[in-house]
Amino acid sequence: MALDLSLYDKVFENRVRLQVMSILVANDEYDFNSLKELLEVTDGNLASNLKTLEKEGYITVEKRFIDRKPNTRYRRTEQGKKAFENHLTALESLIRQQGR
């Protein structure tokens, strides 16, 4: 039986992007500092990976001020949720195939 990886998404090969999407699928939104702390990554690393997810249309960004301090929040899009679910389906298929 041939292995079908058509649902596999190379965007999620990166650990940080995979973790960000896991967080945003499980939560309505998350802010930059909370993501940085949870994932234990640098500002630059997180920012570049968030930019990639935004360019793909997988997340949206909302910038606002809270008590005069900038606050950037992220949400997953429906497209991002579907891409993430498809990626997980492809990984599950790969794991089942390897177990045979």
Secondary structure, DSSP 8 states (H G I E B T S, - for coil): -----TT--GGGGSHHHHHHHHHHHHSS-EEHHHHHHHHT--HHHHHHHHHHHHHTTSEEEEEEEETTEEEEEEEE-HHHHHHHHHHHHHHHHHHHHHT-
